[in-house]
Amino acid sequence: MVVLHPNILEKDGRKEFVVLPFEEFKKIEEELSLYEDLKDLREAKEKEQNAPSYSLDKAKKELNIM
């Protein structure tokens, strides 16, 4: 979990912007990227759930890679 130290800026008495230290921003960016990758992986897995599959040993044998 990323620990944040936000500075909240107000405009006309309302919270308008958040300023973060650059390193915290980069951590959030990285976490979001990993989350997107996970979403893509789950989506692909869902689409291929009924596709035929082979064990690594069987694939090697079929391709003569032993």
DAMO-V647742 format. One record per pair of residues at least 12 apart in sequence whose C-alpha atoms are under 8 Angstrom apart, sorted by the first residue. I is the first residue (numbers start at 0). J is the second residue. D is the distance in whole Angstrom. If there is no record, write none. Layout:
I;J;D  I;J;D
//
This chain:
1;23;7  1;26;7  1;27;7  2;23;8  3;19;7  3;23;6  4;19;6  4;20;7  4;23;8  5;17;6  5;18;6  5;19;5  5;20;8  6;18;5  6;19;6
//
